[in-house]
Amino acid sequence: MTEEVTISSVAVYSSCQRWYHVKADGKEKEMEKERRRKEKAEGKLAGFKNGISLHFFPDISCDGHRDQAKGIVHFNGATAMESTTGEHWASRRRRHRLRYRRRHRCSRSGVKRKRNDAKGKKLIFIELQAKYISSQQQVNTVKAQIQNKQRERKMAELTRRELDTLESDTKTYKPVGKMFLQSPLSDMKKEYTKGVEKANDQIQQLEKSQKYWERAAAEAQGNLKDILNGPRSM
């Protein structure tokens, strides 16, 4: 005997609380044959108003539950309909999320790429700024060293000129710390001459170093200007 059950404007034709006996001890052969015959059947048909039809089979996994104590299965068409409808809408939501992700995948990757590019440019800008500051500091240090060596060279040249005006038998003294030691005039002249030559060599090396650091600072400054004048993506 069948009974018509209406759930949310859906007509479900099913047996209301039909009991399907499951073979428990291997003796109920007739009930087992009847159960197998009904399992092979197409099941109950539930037709929607919009023409979509769903088949419900009296199976434990989709619409019922097993009574472990009595060894029987309870089937209710209304419960099966509600369960299948919930799964249907959950599946639709999953498909909608999947389509949305596929549609916006390129845009998200583009935004991520822009963020990575901006982050990379920011790191490059910081690195170039540090390089420019370091190069400029080296330039200032080398300039100060060149000025000191020029001062030492000038003092040695003046002293050498003064020694040339002295007579050969004049007693001369060389400063050693806080003391003065007597030294021949010829040795004093040679020593100050070597001092001038040494200062010239050191000044030449320092000037080369100054040019190198000035070139590095100018290059870093030019790169910084290119980044600042470029597209503002940071």
MARMIVO-230749 format. One record per residue (C-alpha): x, y, z; residue number from 1; residue in three letters. Coordinates in Angstrom, 3 decimals, always signed. Layout:
NODE / xx / yy / zz / nr / rest
NODE / X / Y / Z / NUM / ALA;
...
//
This chain:
NODE / xx / yy / zz / nr / rest
NODE / +0.000 / +0.000 / +0.000 / 1 / MET;
NODE / +1.414 / +3.388 / -0.995 / 2 / THR;
NODE / +0.786 / +6.783 / +0.467 / 3 / GLU;
NODE / +1.303 / +10.218 / -1.153 / 4 / GLU;
NODE / +3.507 / +12.564 / +0.902 / 5 / VAL;
NODE / +3.914 / +16.258 / -0.074 / 6 / THR;
NODE / +7.175 / +17.949 / +1.006 / 7 / ILE;
NODE / +7.862 / +21.513 / -0.148 / 8 / SER;
NODE / +5.619 / +21.162 / -3.220 / 9 / SER;
NODE / +7.276 / +17.849 / -4.181 / 10 / VAL;
NODE / +5.162 / +14.727 / -4.529 / 11 / ALA;
NODE / +6.968 / +11.680 / -3.204 / 12 / VAL;
NODE / +5.412 / +8.293 / -3.716 / 13 / TYR;
NODE / +6.938 / +5.914 / -1.264 / 14 / SER;
NODE / +6.046 / +3.436 / +1.374 / 15 / SER;
NODE / +5.577 / +5.083 / +4.714 / 16 / CYS;
NODE / +7.705 / +3.340 / +7.299 / 17 / GLN;
NODE / +7.898 / +0.132 / +5.259 / 18 / ARG;
NODE / +9.902 / -2.535 / +7.051 / 19 / TRP;
NODE / +12.415 / -4.589 / +5.151 / 20 / TYR;
NODE / +13.490 / -7.641 / +7.064 / 21 / HIS;
NODE / +17.142 / -8.548 / +6.702 / 22 / VAL;
NODE / +18.329 / -12.072 / +6.909 / 23 / LYS;
NODE / +19.724 / -12.580 / +10.398 / 24 / ALA;
NODE / +20.231 / -16.295 / +10.906 / 25 / ASP;
NODE / +20.151 / -17.709 / +7.334 / 26 / GLY;
NODE / +16.754 / -19.376 / +7.716 / 27 / LYS;
NODE / +14.365 / -16.760 / +6.307 / 28 / GLU;
NODE / +14.948 / -17.564 / +2.622 / 29 / LYS;
NODE / +11.655 / -16.274 / +1.345 / 30 / GLU;
NODE / +12.112 / -12.880 / +2.987 / 31 / MET;
NODE / +15.628 / -12.749 / +1.602 / 32 / GLU;
NODE / +14.389 / -13.440 / -1.955 / 33 / LYS;
NODE / +11.719 / -10.769 / -1.590 / 34 / GLU;
NODE / +14.280 / -8.256 / -0.388 / 35 / ARG;
NODE / +16.624 / -9.003 / -3.310 / 36 / ARG;
NODE / +13.788 / -8.686 / -5.815 / 37 / ARG;
NODE / +12.844 / -5.280 / -4.433 / 38 / LYS;
NODE / +16.472 / -4.149 / -4.480 / 39 / GLU;
NODE / +16.634 / -4.922 / -8.192 / 40 / LYS;
NODE / +13.581 / -2.830 / -8.835 / 41 / ALA;
NODE / +13.941 / +0.730 / -10.059 / 42 / GLU;
NODE / +12.821 / +2.155 / -6.749 / 43 / GLY;
NODE / +10.458 / +4.969 / -5.994 / 44 / LYS;
NODE / +10.127 / +7.921 / -8.375 / 45 / LEU;
NODE / +9.817 / +11.458 / -7.039 / 46 / ALA;
NODE / +8.887 / +14.024 / -9.659 / 47 / GLY;
NODE / +9.542 / +17.740 / -9.302 / 48 / PHE;
NODE / +7.172 / +20.305 / -10.775 / 49 / LYS;
NODE / +9.875 / +21.543 / -13.144 / 50 / ASN;
NODE / +10.202 / +18.155 / -14.782 / 51 / GLY;
NODE / +13.344 / +16.923 / -12.977 / 52 / ILE;
NODE / +12.923 / +13.418 / -11.580 / 53 / SER;
NODE / +14.956 / +11.626 / -8.902 / 54 / LEU;
NODE / +14.988 / +7.904 / -8.169 / 55 / HIS;
NODE / +15.212 / +6.796 / -4.562 / 56 / PHE;
NODE / +16.296 / +3.281 / -3.767 / 57 / PHE;
NODE / +15.563 / +1.642 / -0.428 / 58 / PRO;
NODE / +19.173 / +1.464 / +0.644 / 59 / ASP;
NODE / +20.737 / +1.956 / +4.068 / 60 / ILE;
NODE / +23.426 / +4.394 / +2.887 / 61 / SER;
NODE / +21.069 / +7.035 / +1.448 / 62 / CYS;
NODE / +17.768 / +7.106 / +3.264 / 63 / ASP;
NODE / +17.531 / +4.826 / +6.268 / 64 / GLY;
NODE / +19.226 / +3.449 / +9.313 / 65 / HIS;
NODE / +19.851 / -0.031 / +10.603 / 66 / ARG;
NODE / +18.440 / -1.230 / +13.863 / 67 / ASP;
NODE / +21.338 / -3.324 / +15.139 / 68 / GLN;
NODE / +19.287 / -4.852 / +17.940 / 69 / ALA;
NODE / +16.428 / -6.154 / +15.742 / 70 / LYS;
NODE / +18.388 / -6.647 / +12.508 / 71 / GLY;
NODE / +16.003 / -4.601 / +10.340 / 72 / ILE;
NODE / +16.237 / -1.492 / +8.178 / 73 / VAL;
NODE / +13.871 / +1.485 / +8.424 / 74 / HIS;
NODE / +13.074 / +3.307 / +5.185 / 75 / PHE;
NODE / +11.209 / +6.576 / +4.861 / 76 / ASN;
NODE / +10.774 / +8.358 / +1.535 / 77 / GLY;
NODE / +10.384 / +11.793 / +3.169 / 78 / ALA;
NODE / +13.717 / +11.421 / +4.972 / 79 / THR;
NODE / +15.395 / +10.335 / +1.753 / 80 / ALA;
NODE / +13.935 / +13.341 / -0.080 / 81 / MET;
NODE / +15.180 / +15.835 / +2.511 / 82 / GLU;
NODE / +18.653 / +14.256 / +2.599 / 83 / SER;
NODE / +18.983 / +14.234 / -1.199 / 84 / THR;
NODE / +17.760 / +17.835 / -1.501 / 85 / THR;
NODE / +20.377 / +19.028 / +1.009 / 86 / GLY;
NODE / +23.122 / +17.199 / -0.848 / 87 / GLU;
NODE / +21.876 / +18.719 / -4.113 / 88 / HIS;
NODE / +22.176 / +22.305 / -2.871 / 89 / TRP;
NODE / +25.550 / +21.581 / -1.233 / 90 / ALA;
NODE / +26.800 / +20.258 / -4.568 / 91 / SER;
NODE / +25.518 / +23.372 / -6.355 / 92 / ARG;
NODE / +27.354 / +25.597 / -3.881 / 93 / ARG;
NODE / +30.566 / +23.640 / -4.422 / 94 / ARG;
NODE / +30.259 / +23.974 / -8.198 / 95 / ARG;
NODE / +29.583 / +27.693 / -7.878 / 96 / HIS;
NODE / +32.695 / +28.191 / -5.722 / 97 / ARG;
NODE / +34.771 / +26.200 / -8.203 / 98 / LEU;
NODE / +33.574 / +28.300 / -11.153 / 99 / ARG;
NODE / +34.251 / +31.499 / -9.211 / 100 / TYR;
NODE / +37.795 / +30.408 / -8.396 / 101 / ARG;
NODE / +38.510 / +29.458 / -11.996 / 102 / ARG;
NODE / +37.081 / +32.754 / -13.238 / 103 / ARG;
NODE / +39.072 / +34.917 / -10.842 / 104 / HIS;
NODE / +42.245 / +32.865 / -10.809 / 105 / ARG;
NODE / +43.989 / +35.063 / -13.383 / 106 / CYS;
NODE / +43.024 / +38.289 / -11.632 / 107 / SER;
NODE / +44.248 / +37.002 / -8.275 / 108 / ARG;
NODE / +47.527 / +35.839 / -9.788 / 109 / SER;
NODE / +47.930 / +39.248 / -11.458 / 110 / GLY;
NODE / +47.416 / +41.076 / -8.174 / 111 / VAL;
NODE / +49.841 / +38.730 / -6.451 / 112 / LYS;
NODE / +52.400 / +39.309 / -9.212 / 113 / ARG;
NODE / +52.015 / +43.076 / -8.859 / 114 / LYS;
NODE / +52.490 / +42.828 / -5.112 / 115 / ARG;
NODE / +55.619 / +40.721 / -5.579 / 116 / ASN;
NODE / +56.959 / +43.201 / -8.146 / 117 / ASP;
NODE / +56.293 / +46.119 / -5.798 / 118 / ALA;
NODE / +57.983 / +44.275 / -2.954 / 119 / LYS;
NODE / +60.981 / +43.478 / -5.167 / 120 / GLY;
NODE / +61.265 / +47.095 / -6.290 / 121 / LYS;
NODE / +61.110 / +48.255 / -2.704 / 122 / LYS;
NODE / +63.948 / +45.898 / -1.747 / 123 / LEU;
NODE / +66.008 / +47.051 / -4.743 / 124 / ILE;
NODE / +65.385 / +50.684 / -3.792 / 125 / PHE;
NODE / +66.555 / +50.048 / -0.214 / 126 / ILE;
NODE / +69.656 / +48.217 / -1.464 / 127 / GLU;
NODE / +70.564 / +50.992 / -3.911 / 128 / LEU;
NODE / +69.993 / +53.622 / -1.253 / 129 / GLN;
NODE / +72.333 / +51.810 / +1.148 / 130 / ALA;
NODE / +74.921 / +51.425 / -1.628 / 131 / LYS;
NODE / +74.751 / +55.139 / -2.459 / 132 / TYR;
NODE / +75.139 / +56.158 / +1.184 / 133 / ILE;
NODE / +78.072 / +53.773 / +1.686 / 134 / SER;
NODE / +79.803 / +54.974 / -1.490 / 135 / SER;
NODE / +79.329 / +58.606 / -0.517 / 136 / GLN;
NODE / +80.806 / +57.924 / +2.913 / 137 / GLN;
NODE / +83.819 / +56.249 / +1.307 / 138 / GLN;
NODE / +84.274 / +59.260 / -0.978 / 139 / VAL;
NODE / +84.285 / +61.619 / +2.000 / 140 / ASN;
NODE / +86.750 / +59.392 / +3.880 / 141 / THR;
NODE / +89.142 / +59.229 / +0.914 / 142 / VAL;
NODE / +88.942 / +62.997 / +0.473 / 143 / LYS;
NODE / +89.935 / +63.513 / +4.097 / 144 / ALA;
NODE / +92.866 / +61.106 / +3.701 / 145 / GLN;
NODE / +94.029 / +62.923 / +0.577 / 146 / ILE;
NODE / +93.951 / +66.240 / +2.407 / 147 / GLN;
NODE / +96.051 / +64.789 / +5.249 / 148 / ASN;
NODE / +98.623 / +63.367 / +2.854 / 149 / LYS;
NODE / +98.807 / +66.667 / +0.956 / 150 / GLN;
NODE / +99.412 / +68.440 / +4.233 / 151 / ARG;
NODE / +102.200 / +66.000 / +5.146 / 152 / GLU;
NODE / +103.768 / +66.400 / +1.703 / 153 / ARG;
NODE / +103.687 / +70.171 / +1.972 / 154 / LYS;
NODE / +105.348 / +70.069 / +5.407 / 155 / MET;
NODE / +108.044 / +67.727 / +4.073 / 156 / ALA;
NODE / +108.699 / +69.981 / +1.061 / 157 / GLU;
NODE / +108.995 / +73.101 / +3.242 / 158 / LEU;
NODE / +111.335 / +71.334 / +5.640 / 159 / THR;
NODE / +113.442 / +70.072 / +2.727 / 160 / ARG;
NODE / +113.757 / +73.626 / +1.368 / 161 / ARG;
NODE / +114.819 / +74.936 / +4.764 / 162 / GLU;
NODE / +117.477 / +72.239 / +5.030 / 163 / LEU;
NODE / +118.891 / +73.290 / +1.649 / 164 / ASP;
NODE / +119.553 / +76.794 / +3.000 / 165 / THR;
NODE / +121.682 / +75.467 / +5.900 / 166 / LEU;
NODE / +125.440 / +75.010 / +5.788 / 167 / GLU;
NODE / +126.876 / +71.492 / +5.713 / 168 / SER;
NODE / +128.433 / +71.720 / +9.212 / 169 / ASP;
NODE / +125.156 / +72.751 / +10.878 / 170 / THR;
NODE / +123.995 / +70.428 / +13.623 / 171 / LYS;
NODE / +120.525 / +69.051 / +12.996 / 172 / THR;
NODE / +118.200 / +67.076 / +15.259 / 173 / TYR;
NODE / +115.473 / +64.659 / +14.258 / 174 / LYS;
NODE / +112.306 / +64.536 / +16.380 / 175 / PRO;
NODE / +111.609 / +61.110 / +17.883 / 176 / VAL;
NODE / +108.476 / +61.222 / +19.972 / 177 / GLY;
NODE / +109.045 / +63.799 / +22.723 / 178 / LYS;
NODE / +112.798 / +63.718 / +22.251 / 179 / MET;
NODE / +115.256 / +64.939 / +19.614 / 180 / PHE;
NODE / +118.195 / +62.941 / +18.324 / 181 / LEU;
NODE / +121.144 / +64.462 / +16.526 / 182 / GLN;
NODE / +121.300 / +63.420 / +12.875 / 183 / SER;
NODE / +123.564 / +64.452 / +9.953 / 184 / PRO;
NODE / +122.194 / +67.077 / +7.597 / 185 / LEU;
NODE / +122.532 / +64.851 / +4.530 / 186 / SER;
NODE / +120.493 / +62.087 / +6.182 / 187 / ASP;
NODE / +117.801 / +64.585 / +7.128 / 188 / MET;
NODE / +117.559 / +65.811 / +3.525 / 189 / LYS;
NODE / +117.274 / +62.230 / +2.181 / 190 / LYS;
NODE / +114.612 / +61.364 / +4.734 / 191 / GLU;
NODE / +112.385 / +64.334 / +3.870 / 192 / TYR;
NODE / +112.886 / +63.712 / +0.152 / 193 / THR;
NODE / +111.674 / +60.127 / +0.598 / 194 / LYS;
NODE / +108.758 / +61.456 / +2.647 / 195 / GLY;
NODE / +107.667 / +63.696 / -0.230 / 196 / VAL;
NODE / +107.887 / +60.823 / -2.746 / 197 / GLU;
NODE / +105.973 / +58.478 / -0.461 / 198 / LYS;
NODE / +103.251 / +61.075 / +0.061 / 199 / ALA;
NODE / +102.931 / +61.537 / -3.719 / 200 / ASN;
NODE / +102.467 / +57.775 / -4.251 / 201 / ASP;
NODE / +99.854 / +57.555 / -1.513 / 202 / GLN;
NODE / +97.975 / +60.551 / -2.902 / 203 / ILE;
NODE / +97.835 / +58.930 / -6.361 / 204 / GLN;
NODE / +96.408 / +55.703 / -4.927 / 205 / GLN;
NODE / +93.858 / +57.613 / -2.887 / 206 / LEU;
NODE / +92.796 / +59.618 / -5.938 / 207 / GLU;
NODE / +92.151 / +56.363 / -7.856 / 208 / LYS;
NODE / +90.094 / +55.082 / -4.960 / 209 / SER;
NODE / +88.172 / +58.352 / -4.863 / 210 / GLN;
NODE / +87.295 / +58.063 / -8.555 / 211 / LYS;
NODE / +86.081 / +54.486 / -8.045 / 212 / TYR;
NODE / +83.776 / +55.396 / -5.151 / 213 / TRP;
NODE / +82.517 / +58.500 / -6.928 / 214 / GLU;
NODE / +81.612 / +56.372 / -9.958 / 215 / ARG;
NODE / +79.829 / +53.828 / -7.731 / 216 / ALA;
NODE / +77.898 / +56.588 / -5.962 / 217 / ALA;
NODE / +76.892 / +58.191 / -9.276 / 218 / ALA;
NODE / +75.696 / +54.832 / -10.626 / 219 / GLU;
NODE / +73.619 / +54.140 / -7.520 / 220 / ALA;
NODE / +72.174 / +57.649 / -7.654 / 221 / GLN;
NODE / +71.204 / +57.203 / -11.311 / 222 / GLY;
NODE / +69.457 / +53.909 / -10.556 / 223 / ASN;
NODE / +67.566 / +55.542 / -7.707 / 224 / LEU;
NODE / +66.396 / +58.321 / -10.003 / 225 / LYS;
NODE / +65.217 / +55.756 / -12.568 / 226 / ASP;
NODE / +63.142 / +53.962 / -9.927 / 227 / ILE;
NODE / +61.659 / +57.199 / -8.586 / 228 / LEU;
NODE / +60.840 / +58.528 / -12.054 / 229 / ASN;
NODE / +59.399 / +55.183 / -13.203 / 230 / GLY;
NODE / +55.808 / +53.931 / -12.690 / 231 / PRO;
NODE / +54.722 / +54.343 / -9.085 / 232 / ARG;
NODE / +53.842 / +50.782 / -8.106 / 233 / SER;
NODE / +55.309 / +50.820 / -4.597 / 234 / MET;
//
